[in-house]
Amino acid sequence: MNTYDVCIVGAGVVGCAIARELMGRCRPAPIRLLVLEQHARPGEETSGRNSGVLHSGIHEAPFSLKARLAHEGCRSAAAYALERGIPLLRTGMLIVVSKEDIRRGLWREVAMLRRLWVNAWRTNTRVRFMTPSAVREWEPQVRASCGLAIPDVSVIDSQAFVQSLRTDAEVTGVEFAFDHRVLAVEEAGGSYLVSTDHQTIRVACLINAAGLYADEIASLALRHHKYTIRPLRGEYYEVMTSEKACRVGRPVYPALPPGATGKGIHLSPRPNGRLYIGPNEVAVQDKANYTSNKTPPSLFAEAVQQFLPALDERDLSWAYSGIRPRVETTSRSKSDFIVSVDREDPLLVDLIGIESPGLSAAMALARHVCDLPSLQKRFPSG
Ligand SMILES: Cc1cc2nc3c(=O)[nH]c(=O)nc-3n(C[C@H](O)[C@H](O)[C@H](O)COP(=O)(O)OP(=O)(O)OC[C@H]3O[C@@H](n4cnc5c(N)ncnc54)[C@H](O)[C@@H]3O)c2cc1C
């Protein structure tokens, strides 16, 4: 049986970033680190099915892990993308209050801009209040009564990002086993025996970065049910027309009332020049249900027509969906990332509910995990 110091379950952006960071820190005295992934490639689940926006963290509850790690991680990811030549759209983003909102007296959307402004001020994030003409200067086709610009936000090619983190990790000696689905975790003599459909390994430290299935991996390791993840699908349509009146160069989000759970259906341009609309929020039972009962395009067209009036539903074509690993909580406040040392010996670190802005936060999240005293004690930085 093969023995490893560390096993990470999941080669999404988070698992790959942790593998890269941990091996990088242990370089003078390399450890044996294995990443187990059920698919043939990294980033096949949520990490490759998102909007690719490197969020600044100002949408998140102040002082939450989401806010702090996105704030730090988005800068790391953008700098990393520039260094490695990963496609990056460096345009900033817009959040707009539509004229229709104001006509309907939706002052709460304006209050949301104010809340974002305060969060930006607190975290030293550059933002600019946008008058209707300033919005038109940035995005000539967009109609808005006001807005907020966040100039340092960029959009990354998320698949290329994950692939690059994986390559970096491999270069430093991390092993990856693809097409290996973790089926069982047993505790035996101060180690875990982790069994996949192909092999069983012995490991002293297990890091659970299994995304949508992280609740199930935690249950296997803990022998009791501690977390519940409810899958929440987000769908995208692609804008197929090259008509100028329907094109934008940067992400354009609607201002939502405080308390809204997502960031709203937005115009989502990508570094490869394609333009998408999404994501919505649809509760699904099955964590792999990406396509059944698709939401019709009319709902997406309606959502953005208030600020991009030229768009017609006939311009839209189904593109893809991603599924958020939403944690079930009893509190009414927005759920935060959970990074929890759930057992010391053998060490178990669970990462639960890594939904948006997990892509933005990944590199900072990796540092946060490697800084945990339990990990530092076992794997001191060289
Ligand atoms: C619609 C949508 C839009 C989003 N937009 C953004 C955005 O613009 N900006 C942003 O910052 N974030 C965004 N996010 C969030 C971001 O995509 C996630 O936070 C991030 O990808 C989570 O990465 P992860 O590595 O934790 O999970 P995943 O990418 O899900 O990786 C987990 C991996 O574990 C593997 N795995 C699971 N179970 C097992 C098992 N038993 N054995 C072996 N392997 C297993 C899976 O196959 C998977 O590859 C969005 C998410 C969604 C759904």
The ligand as a Tripos MOL2 file, in Angstrom:
@<TRIPOS>MOLECULE
LIG
   53    58     1     0     0
SMALL
NO_CHARGES

@<TRIPOS>ATOM
      1 C1        -22.5650   29.5230  -11.5460 C.3       1 LIG1
      2 C2        -21.3280   29.8530  -10.7610 C.ar      1 LIG1
      3 C3        -20.6530   31.0440  -10.9870 C.ar      1 LIG1
      4 C4        -19.5210   31.3700  -10.2440 C.ar      1 LIG1
      5 N1        -18.8420   32.5140  -10.5360 N.ar      1 LIG1
      6 C5        -17.7330   32.8240   -9.8310 C.ar      1 LIG1
      7 C6        -16.9920   33.9810  -10.1230 C.ar      1 LIG1
      8 O1        -17.2710   34.7050  -11.0830 O.2       1 LIG1
      9 N2        -15.9270   34.2890   -9.3410 N.ar      1 LIG1
     10 C7        -15.5670   33.5040   -8.2880 C.ar      1 LIG1
     11 O2        -14.6310   33.8640   -7.5800 O.2       1 LIG1
     12 N3        -16.2320   32.3670   -8.0100 N.ar      1 LIG1
     13 C8        -17.2760   31.9910   -8.7590 C.ar      1 LIG1
     14 N4        -17.9420   30.8430   -8.4970 N.ar      1 LIG1
     15 C9        -17.4630   29.9800   -7.4070 C.3       1 LIG1
     16 C10       -16.2510   29.1390   -7.8070 C.3       1 LIG1
     17 O3        -16.4220   28.5550   -9.0670 O.3       1 LIG1
     18 C11       -16.0420   28.0660   -6.7350 C.3       1 LIG1
     19 O4        -15.9950   28.6810   -5.4700 O.3       1 LIG1
     20 C12       -14.7560   27.2930   -6.9230 C.3       1 LIG1
     21 O5        -14.6380   26.8120   -8.2310 O.3       1 LIG1
     22 C13       -14.7220   26.1250   -5.9480 C.3       1 LIG1
     23 O6        -13.5950   25.3540   -6.2210 O.3       1 LIG1
     24 P1        -13.3640   23.9890   -5.4800 P.3       1 LIG1
     25 O7        -12.0320   23.5090   -5.8830 O.co2     1 LIG1
     26 O8        -13.6520   24.1520   -4.0260 O.co2     1 LIG1
     27 O9        -14.5280   23.0280   -6.0050 O.3       1 LIG1
     28 P2        -14.6610   22.1740   -7.3390 P.3       1 LIG1
     29 O10       -14.2440   22.9000   -8.5250 O.co2     1 LIG1
     30 O11       -16.0340   21.6000   -7.3140 O.co2     1 LIG1
     31 O12       -13.6060   21.0120   -7.1210 O.3       1 LIG1
     32 C14       -13.8620   19.9040   -6.3040 C.3       1 LIG1
     33 C15       -13.2800   18.6880   -7.0000 C.3       1 LIG1
     34 O13       -13.4290   17.5580   -6.1480 O.3       1 LIG1
     35 C16       -13.6830   16.4310   -6.9500 C.3       1 LIG1
     36 N5        -14.3260   15.4050   -6.1350 N.ar      1 LIG1
     37 C17       -15.5120   15.4960   -5.4780 C.ar      1 LIG1
     38 N6        -15.7970   14.3450   -4.8550 N.ar      1 LIG1
     39 C18       -14.7610   13.4960   -5.1080 C.ar      1 LIG1
     40 C19       -14.4830   12.1580   -4.7430 C.ar      1 LIG1
     41 N7        -15.3130   11.4260   -3.9840 N.pl3     1 LIG1
     42 N8        -13.3270   11.6040   -5.1870 N.ar      1 LIG1
     43 C20       -12.4550   12.3280   -5.9630 C.ar      1 LIG1
     44 N9        -12.6890   13.5890   -6.3530 N.ar      1 LIG1
     45 C21       -13.8220   14.1730   -5.9180 C.ar      1 LIG1
     46 C22       -14.6020   16.9760   -8.0260 C.3       1 LIG1
     47 O14       -14.6250   16.1450   -9.1600 O.3       1 LIG1
     48 C23       -14.0170   18.3490   -8.2860 C.3       1 LIG1
     49 O15       -13.1180   18.3530   -9.3770 O.3       1 LIG1
     50 C24       -19.0630   30.4780   -9.2360 C.ar      1 LIG1
     51 C25       -19.7290   29.2700   -9.0190 C.ar      1 LIG1
     52 C26       -20.8460   28.9470   -9.7800 C.ar      1 LIG1
     53 C27       -21.5420   27.6480   -9.5660 C.3       1 LIG1
@<TRIPOS>BOND
     1     1     2 1
     2     2     3 ar
     3     2    52 ar
     4     3     4 ar
     5     4     5 ar
     6     4    50 ar
     7     5     6 ar
     8     6     7 ar
     9     6    13 1
    10     7     8 2
    11     7     9 ar
    12     9    10 ar
    13    10    11 2
    14    10    12 ar
    15    12    13 ar
    16    13    14 ar
    17    14    15 1
    18    14    50 ar
    19    15    16 1
    20    16    17 1
    21    16    18 1
    22    18    19 1
    23    18    20 1
    24    20    21 1
    25    20    22 1
    26    22    23 1
    27    23    24 1
    28    24    25 2
    29    24    26 1
    30    24    27 1
    31    27    28 1
    32    28    29 2
    33    28    30 1
    34    28    31 1
    35    31    32 1
    36    32    33 1
    37    33    34 1
    38    33    48 1
    39    34    35 1
    40    35    36 1
    41    35    46 1
    42    36    37 ar
    43    36    45 ar
    44    37    38 ar
    45    38    39 ar
    46    39    40 ar
    47    39    45 ar
    48    40    41 1
    49    40    42 ar
    50    42    43 ar
    51    43    44 ar
    52    44    45 ar
    53    46    47 1
    54    46    48 1
    55    48    49 1
    56    50    51 ar
    57    51    52 ar
    58    52    53 1
@<TRIPOS>SUBSTRUCTURE
     1 LIG1         1 GROUP 0 **** ****
